[in-house]
Amino acid sequence: IAQTWNVYLAYQMGMSVANEGLASDMGVKGWYAPGANIHRSPFGGRNAEYYSEDPYLSGMMCAECVRGAKNKGLYSYIKHWVVNESETGRHGLFTWLTEQSLREIYLRPFELAVKYGGANGLMSAMNRVGAIWSGASRALCTDVLRGEWGFRGMIVTDWYTWGAKYMVPYKGIWAGNDTWLNNPNSPFLTGSDASKYENNDYFIYCAQNVAHNVLYTITTT
């Protein structure tokens, strides 16, 4: 799609996916796509899902695809937020880069999708940015995304399994990651962790924000 440089084609693709959702008997309203990460390495395991190595081209294609999907009532969880560059061994991978390159290159496609495409859904990645899991980074999920860009909507995790214990729910909810894409057999808050936070006023406030973000995404698409 990106090789066409045709934003209208990307818009049509988004509408086509939404039409599939409308035609299904499942009542599909959300789409775990499109992928907006940069081709940081030619060995990236998800490069086939991402648009290009150029942030502007990637961002505008993604924005139009999201707009097309929204036109038919489908909200898109743009992924993977952010700097996902591996498929094998991506659980908790430490990803290092400067803030300047992060902002100018790797965040830029997401920024364009939010500002021009009206994106109201994101999927956080399994990797860490620096030493912090991306979904637990308040700097990413709240300060930049919601504070600087004006994003209003919800963030879902990538697949949460027993092997992803670093994707701690209360840390994600505090940071601005709203929901968990999880295996029904995976643990959430258990034992002392659950009792420690269930009566915490600030955590309850964060949970209320989660409810608001989820409802906003569903009702504005």
C-alpha positions as CSV (number, residue, x, y, z in Angstrom):
1,I,0.0,0.0,0.0
2,A,2.7,2.5,1.0
3,Q,4.6,1.8,-2.3
4,T,1.6,3.2,-4.2
5,W,2.0,6.6,-2.5
6,N,-1.8,6.7,-2.9
7,V,-3.6,8.0,0.2
8,Y,-7.0,7.5,-1.4
9,L,-6.2,3.8,-1.9
10,A,-5.3,3.6,1.8
11,Y,-8.6,5.2,2.6
12,Q,-10.4,2.6,0.5
13,M,-8.6,-0.2,2.2
14,G,-9.8,1.1,5.6
15,M,-13.4,1.2,4.3
16,S,-13.1,-2.3,2.9
17,V,-11.9,-3.8,6.2
18,A,-14.8,-2.0,7.9
19,N,-17.3,-3.4,5.4
20,E,-16.0,-6.9,6.2
21,G,-16.8,-6.2,9.8
22,L,-20.3,-5.0,9.0
23,A,-20.9,-8.0,6.8
24,S,-19.8,-10.5,9.4
25,D,-22.3,-12.1,11.8
26,M,-20.0,-11.3,14.7
27,G,-20.7,-7.6,14.8
28,V,-17.0,-6.7,14.6
29,K,-16.4,-3.0,15.6
30,G,-12.7,-3.0,16.4
31,W,-9.6,-3.8,14.2
32,Y,-6.2,-4.8,15.6
33,A,-4.4,-2.8,12.9
34,P,-3.0,-1.0,10.9
35,G,0.6,-1.2,11.9
36,A,2.4,2.1,12.0
37,N,5.9,1.2,13.2
38,I,8.9,2.1,11.2
39,H,11.0,-0.5,9.4
40,R,13.9,0.1,11.8
41,S,15.7,-3.1,10.7
42,P,15.3,-5.2,7.6
43,F,15.1,-8.2,9.9
44,G,12.0,-6.8,11.7
45,G,9.6,-9.7,12.2
46,R,6.5,-7.5,11.6
47,N,7.8,-5.4,8.7
48,A,5.2,-6.9,6.4
49,E,2.5,-5.3,8.6
50,Y,4.2,-1.9,8.7
51,Y,4.2,0.7,5.9
52,S,7.8,1.9,5.3
53,E,11.0,3.3,6.7
54,D,9.7,6.8,6.2
55,P,7.7,8.4,9.1
56,Y,5.7,10.9,6.9
57,L,4.7,8.3,4.3
58,S,3.8,5.7,7.0
59,G,1.9,8.3,9.0
60,M,-0.2,9.6,6.1
61,M,-1.0,6.2,4.8
62,C,-2.0,5.0,8.3
63,A,-4.1,8.2,8.9
64,E,-6.1,7.7,5.7
65,C,-6.6,4.0,6.4
66,V,-7.9,4.8,9.8
67,R,-10.2,7.5,8.4
68,G,-11.6,5.0,5.9
69,A,-12.4,2.5,8.6
70,K,-14.0,5.1,10.9
71,N,-16.2,6.2,8.0
72,K,-17.9,2.8,8.2
73,G,-18.0,2.6,12.0
74,L,-14.8,0.6,12.7
75,Y,-12.2,1.8,15.2
76,S,-8.6,0.9,14.7
77,Y,-6.1,-0.2,17.3
78,I,-2.9,1.2,15.6
79,K,0.1,-0.9,16.6
80,H,2.5,-1.5,18.1
81,W,3.0,1.5,20.4
82,V,6.0,1.8,20.1
83,V,9.3,0.8,18.5
84,N,8.4,-2.8,18.1
85,E,11.2,-4.2,16.0
86,S,11.2,-7.9,16.6
87,E,8.9,-10.8,16.6
88,T,11.1,-13.5,18.1
89,G,12.0,-12.8,21.7
90,R,9.9,-9.6,21.8
91,H,8.6,-10.2,25.3
92,G,10.1,-7.5,27.5
93,L,12.8,-6.6,24.9
94,F,14.8,-3.6,25.9
95,T,14.8,-1.1,23.0
96,W,17.2,1.8,23.2
97,L,17.2,5.1,21.3
98,T,17.4,8.8,21.9
99,E,14.3,11.0,22.6
100,Q,15.0,13.0,19.4
101,S,15.0,10.0,17.1
102,L,12.0,8.6,19.0
103,R,10.0,11.8,18.4
104,E,11.2,12.6,14.9
105,I,11.1,9.1,13.4
106,Y,9.3,6.4,15.4
107,L,6.5,8.4,17.0
108,R,5.8,10.5,13.9
109,P,3.5,8.0,12.1
110,F,1.4,7.6,15.2
111,E,1.2,11.3,15.6
112,L,0.0,11.8,12.1
113,A,-2.6,9.0,12.5
114,V,-3.9,10.7,15.6
115,K,-3.9,14.3,14.3
116,Y,-5.0,13.7,10.7
117,G,-6.7,10.4,10.8
118,G,-8.6,10.9,14.0
119,A,-7.3,7.7,15.5
120,N,-9.0,6.8,18.8
121,G,-7.4,3.4,19.4
122,L,-3.9,2.1,19.9
123,M,-2.2,-1.2,20.8
124,S,0.8,-1.0,23.1
125,A,3.8,-3.2,22.3
126,M,5.4,-6.0,24.3
127,N,8.8,-4.4,24.3
128,R,10.3,-1.9,26.8
129,V,11.3,1.6,25.6
130,G,14.5,2.0,27.6
131,A,13.8,0.1,30.8
132,I,10.1,0.7,31.0
133,W,7.4,-1.5,29.3
134,S,5.7,0.7,26.7
135,G,2.3,0.2,28.2
136,A,3.5,1.3,31.6
137,S,5.2,4.4,30.3
138,R,3.1,7.4,31.4
139,A,5.4,9.6,29.3
140,L,4.2,7.8,26.2
141,C,0.7,6.8,27.0
142,T,-0.4,10.0,28.7
143,D,2.0,12.9,28.5
144,V,2.9,12.7,24.7
145,L,-0.2,10.9,23.3
146,R,-3.0,12.5,25.3
147,G,-1.3,15.7,26.6
148,E,0.7,16.8,23.5
149,W,-1.3,15.3,20.7
150,G,-4.8,15.4,22.0
151,F,-5.5,11.7,21.6
152,R,-8.9,10.7,23.1
153,G,-9.5,7.0,23.1
154,M,-8.3,3.7,24.4
155,I,-5.1,1.7,24.4
156,V,-5.2,-2.1,24.5
157,T,-2.1,-4.3,25.1
158,D,-0.7,-6.8,22.8
159,W,-1.3,-10.4,23.7
160,Y,-0.9,-10.8,27.4
161,T,0.2,-14.3,28.5
162,W,1.8,-16.0,31.5
163,G,5.2,-15.2,30.0
164,A,4.5,-11.4,30.1
165,K,4.3,-10.9,33.8
166,Y,6.1,-7.5,33.4
167,M,2.9,-6.2,31.7
168,V,1.5,-5.4,35.2
169,P,-2.1,-4.2,35.0
170,Y,-2.0,-1.5,37.7
171,K,1.2,0.0,36.2
172,G,-0.4,0.1,32.8
173,I,-3.6,1.6,34.0
174,W,-1.7,4.3,35.9
175,A,0.3,5.1,32.8
176,G,-2.8,5.3,30.5
177,N,-3.0,1.7,29.1
178,D,-6.6,0.9,29.4
179,T,-7.4,-2.8,28.6
180,W,-5.6,-6.1,28.3
181,L,-5.7,-8.4,25.3
182,N,-5.4,-11.6,27.3
183,N,-5.7,-15.3,27.4
184,P,-8.6,-16.3,29.7
185,N,-6.2,-18.4,31.7
186,S,-3.7,-15.6,32.3
187,P,-3.5,-14.0,35.7
188,F,-4.3,-10.4,36.3
189,L,-4.0,-8.9,39.8
190,T,-3.7,-11.7,42.3
191,G,-3.0,-12.1,45.9
192,S,-1.3,-9.2,47.7
193,D,-1.2,-7.1,44.5
194,A,-5.0,-7.1,44.2
195,S,-5.6,-6.2,47.8
196,K,-3.0,-3.6,47.8
197,Y,-4.7,-1.5,45.0
198,E,-8.4,-2.3,45.2
199,N,-9.1,0.3,47.8
200,N,-6.6,2.9,46.6
201,D,-8.4,6.1,45.8
202,Y,-5.9,7.1,43.1
203,F,-6.1,3.7,41.4
204,I,-9.9,4.0,41.4
205,Y,-9.6,7.4,39.7
206,C,-7.3,5.8,37.1
207,A,-9.9,3.0,36.6
208,Q,-12.6,5.6,36.0
209,N,-10.4,7.2,33.3
210,V,-10.1,3.7,31.7
211,A,-13.9,3.4,31.6
212,H,-14.2,6.9,30.1
213,N,-11.5,6.1,27.4
214,V,-13.2,2.9,26.4
215,L,-16.6,4.4,26.2
216,Y,-15.3,7.3,24.2
217,T,-13.8,5.1,21.6
218,I,-16.9,2.9,21.2
219,T,-19.4,5.8,21.1
220,T,-17.4,8.2,18.8
221,T,-16.7,5.7,16.0
